[in-house]
């Protein structure tokens, strides 16, 4: 009779699966989870070393938008230890596009003082509807402006449509994460925004180690709505009935491609006193779509 408890323990250890919890401060090496009623149509796990996969990603180059400080270059993005690591760096070299007396901010800066990287899947990977999941860890240093976002494949901005699954910057000087959706208006280059922000202070009130951890940013997008989440907390819901462009088109009834970038300066604040490199780490990108 004394053997019975031992046998029960041994049997339980054999039939009970060992569930390993994911360390929130390290990359997740587990296989993509299954989502009921959906199939995994794209997975970029970054489980390789060196430059990001050129069959998936292209790079933006130089000065791009918002009068940000960084010069985008591909060498600031590398895959290592199971993550894509985008680094913002302090550097100093002549602006290759410098034009004395130019009125354009892109060409009247004589020097480049900061560098970073922006990856885009344009013309390589795009999707219409689905669940998008990106696990990433952001740097909350002054000056950092990391983003996970999508743009539509047709029409100029903002009539192409923009979804910001993640932005982190400083609206009115307050460090915050933002979840945004933009569509076009009858004024060129003026977007109609549906924007929600959550302060870093409120996130850290619940978890003081929030900036040290990876988090899952998610978009659930279908023909009726776009729902944006972080760690399964719903941040923003946008109805597609409210995203009609001035010409009657809807930018969210077309495929979108993905952008992963780290900007510096502008809305991110002044990075001059921050420690470098500033990093943006992306563990994986996964896209699920409804079974047909």
Secondary structure, DSSP 8 states (H G I E B T S, - for coil): -THHHHHHHHHHHHHS-------TTS---S-----TTEEEEEEE---SSBS--TTT-EE--B--STT-SEEE-GGGEEEETTEEEEEEEEEEEE-TT--TT--STTTS--EEEEEE-EEE-TTT--BSSEEEEEEEEE--STTEEEEEEEEESSSSTTTT-EEEEEEEEEETTEEEEEEEEEEE-SSTT-EEEEEEEEEHHHHHHH-TTGGGS-EEEEEEE-SSEEEEEETTEEEEEEEGGG-B-TTS-BTTSS-EEEEEEEEESGGG---TTS-S-EEEEEEEEEEEEE--
